[in-house]
Amino acid sequence: MNQLKKKNLPIKKHRLALLVLCFLLITPPVVKAQCSICTRTAQQLGERPAKALNRGIIYLAFTPLAIFGVIGYRWWKSEQEEHE
């Protein structure tokens, strides 16, 4: 039974990669990460500063999301090892 689980593991990795790829293809090329207050501020600044503000918001949001992703992956991996 344990050998059967190990054989299916690469398939699960491929499914996860396919899911991430599909998600990236579905999302629009221009992602806006502004709240309503930031949107109003950006409208008053003009187009070029608004794009810079939007990029800054996405940049600042990426770091905590990446940290949570790494912690979640390590937790999931340790749970998988306990069940084997």
N, C-alpha and C positions, 0 to 999 in steps of 0.2 A: 504494500500500500504506500509506503514511504517513497519507493522508487517512482510510482505513478505520479505523485505530487511533484517530484523533481522534474519529471518530463514535461509537465504542463507549465512550469515556471517560465520558460522562454516565451511561450505563447502568450502568457499574461503580460509580459513586458512589451510584446509587440502590440497587444491590444491597447495598452496604456499609451504607447507612442502614437498609435493611430488615432486615439481619442484626442490627445493633445494637438496633433496635426490638424484634425478636423476642426477643433475649437479655434485654432489660429487662422484657418482659412475662412471660417464663418464670421469672425470679428471684422468690423470695418477697418479700412486702412488708417483712418483718422479717428483715434479714440479720444474723447473729451472727458477729462476727469475734474471738471470744475463744479463746485457747489453754486447755488444761486447767487451768493454774495460775490464770489470770485468771477462769475460770469458777468455780472453788472460792472465790476471793476475793470474787467478785460475789455468790455464794450467801450468804456470811456477812454481807455488807453490807446486804442487803435489796433489794427490787425497784427502788426509785427510784434509789439509787446504782449499781445494776447496769446500769440503762439508760444512765446518764451515762457509766459506764466503757466500755460498748460503743460509744457514740457517739464517745468520745474515741479509741478504738482505730481506728475507721473513719476519723475525721478525720486521724489521724496517718498512716494507710496511704495515704490519697488523694494526698498531696503527692508522694511518691516515684513512685507509679504514674503520675501525671500527667506528671512530668518524663520518665520513661522513655517514655511514650507520645509526647510531643513530639519527643524525640530519635529515636525509631523512625520517626515519620512523616517527619521531615526527611531521615533516611537513606534511607528508601524513595523519597521524592520525588526525591532527587538520583540515585538509581540509575535511576529511570524516565527522567530527563532524559538520562542517559548512553546509554541504549539507543535513544533516538530518533534 
